[in-house]
Amino acid sequence: MRNPARIKKILKILEKMWLDMPDCRFGQMLINYGIIKDDIQAWTLEDDELLEGLEKWEQQNIKKQKDKQRK
């Protein structure tokens, strides 16, 4: 059984991403950020792989925000 805690983790990061790019459609946003590459990957991507990509984006975004604050 998959861990239900993954759902809130994924949704929390997705919300941040989408608010960062609110004019995009959901799928467009995921492709623009490089989270998914194509339709097949979107269908076969495991949640842990998705979460890994989302967490990578989140860490990069946090670093960018800190860099902006330093300037």
Kinemage of the C-alpha trace (Angstrom):
@kinemage 1
@onewidth
@group {chain A} dominant
@subgroup {mainchain}
@vectorlist {calphas} color= white
{ca met a 1} P 0.000 0.000 0.000
{ca arg a 2} L 1.252 3.467 -0.835
{ca asn a 3} L 1.787 5.933 1.960
{ca pro a 4} L -1.156 8.389 2.009
{ca ala a 5} L 1.145 11.093 3.466
{ca arg a 6} L 2.624 11.499 -0.027
{ca ile a 7} L -0.575 13.198 -1.195
{ca lys a 8} L -0.298 16.262 1.048
{ca lys a 9} L 3.444 16.581 0.337
{ca ile a 10} L 2.837 16.535 -3.419
{ca leu a 11} L -0.121 18.924 -3.289
{ca lys a 12} L 1.718 21.415 -1.075
{ca ile a 13} L 4.589 21.763 -3.547
{ca leu a 14} L 2.274 21.765 -6.571
{ca glu a 15} L 0.359 24.669 -5.041
{ca lys a 16} L 3.577 26.689 -4.666
{ca met a 17} L 4.588 25.895 -8.238
{ca trp a 18} L 1.248 26.789 -9.743
{ca leu a 19} L 1.020 30.037 -7.783
{ca asp a 20} L 4.459 30.890 -9.170
{ca met a 21} L 3.072 30.396 -12.705
{ca pro a 22} L -0.704 31.029 -12.353
{ca asp a 23} L -1.441 31.730 -16.013
{ca cys a 24} L -0.380 28.229 -17.063
{ca arg a 25} L -2.594 25.218 -17.351
{ca phe a 26} L -1.671 22.463 -14.876
{ca gly a 27} L -0.055 20.130 -17.410
{ca gln a 28} L 1.693 23.037 -19.094
{ca met a 29} L 3.175 24.076 -15.758
{ca leu a 30} L 4.527 20.587 -15.072
{ca ile a 31} L 6.132 20.464 -18.509
{ca asn a 32} L 7.531 24.001 -18.242
{ca tyr a 33} L 9.228 23.122 -14.962
{ca gly a 34} L 10.557 19.871 -16.415
{ca ile a 35} L 8.687 17.690 -13.933
{ca ile a 36} L 7.213 15.612 -16.751
{ca lys a 37} L 8.585 15.260 -20.255
{ca asp a 38} L 5.715 13.775 -22.259
{ca asp a 39} L 2.319 12.055 -22.072
{ca ile a 40} L 3.783 8.604 -21.465
{ca gln a 41} L 5.893 9.794 -18.551
{ca ala a 42} L 2.876 11.534 -17.029
{ca trp a 43} L 1.000 8.238 -17.114
{ca thr a 44} L 3.803 5.993 -15.821
{ca leu a 45} L 5.547 8.344 -13.371
{ca glu a 46} L 5.545 6.901 -9.861
{ca asp a 47} L 4.583 9.224 -7.014
{ca asp a 48} L 8.005 8.953 -5.387
{ca glu a 49} L 9.643 10.053 -8.652
{ca leu a 50} L 7.186 12.922 -8.953
{ca leu a 51} L 7.830 13.974 -5.364
{ca glu a 52} L 11.578 13.848 -5.971
{ca gly a 53} L 11.239 16.224 -8.937
{ca leu a 54} L 8.926 18.523 -6.995
{ca glu a 55} L 11.282 18.650 -4.016
{ca lys a 56} L 14.173 19.448 -6.356
{ca trp a 57} L 12.172 22.348 -7.804
{ca glu a 58} L 11.272 23.511 -4.297
{ca gln a 59} L 14.923 23.535 -3.183
{ca gln a 60} L 15.954 25.467 -6.307
{ca asn a 61} L 13.140 27.946 -5.748
{ca ile a 62} L 14.125 28.455 -2.093
{ca lys a 63} L 17.730 29.093 -3.182
{ca lys a 64} L 16.581 31.649 -5.783
{ca gln a 65} L 14.482 33.465 -3.180
{ca lys a 66} L 17.396 33.588 -0.724
{ca asp a 67} L 19.695 34.899 -3.462
{ca lys a 68} L 17.184 37.653 -4.285
{ca gln a 69} L 16.948 38.653 -0.619
{ca arg a 70} L 20.733 38.995 -0.385
{ca lys a 71} L 20.827 41.488 -3.253
